[in-house]
Amino acid sequence: MVPMLEITYRKGRPLAAYLRLGTTGGRVAATRELAPSLIGDFDEAGQLRGLEILAFDANTLAKINEVLAAHGAPAVPERELSPLRAA
């Protein structure tokens, strides 16, 4: 499964984004801040299932991919996160 990006808007402005990783099934067992404005959701096995992205302008593709790599998740291509730049 390819990672999927969801952007939440409030009053027409982007509020947050959630990068759903290719994992399926299971429940989120833990949530913790992995870097400023990057919140990770982990399953019972400790695998990263998703990443909440706040402060779009403060988080670069390189920083997001650095956090993903540190938690055993594959890097995300720039085209997958391009909607963040448009938001």
PEZIUR-V340572 format. One record per backbone hydrogen bond with DSSP energy under -1.0 kcal/mol. CO is the residue of the C=O (numbers start at 0). NH is the residue of the N-H. Records with the same first field share a line. If there is no record, write none. Layout:
CO: NH / NH
This chain:
3: 19
5: 17
7: 14 / 15
9: 12
12: 9
15: 7
16: 52
17: 5
18: 50
19: 3
29: 41
31: 39
34: 37
36: 53
37: 33 / 34
38: 51
39: 31
40: 48 / 49
41: 28 / 29
42: 45
46: 42
48: 20
49: 40
50: 18
51: 38
52: 16
54: 57
59: 63
60: 64
61: 65
62: 66
63: 67
64: 68
65: 69
67: 70 / 72
68: 71
76: 79
77: 80
80: 83
81: 85
82: 86
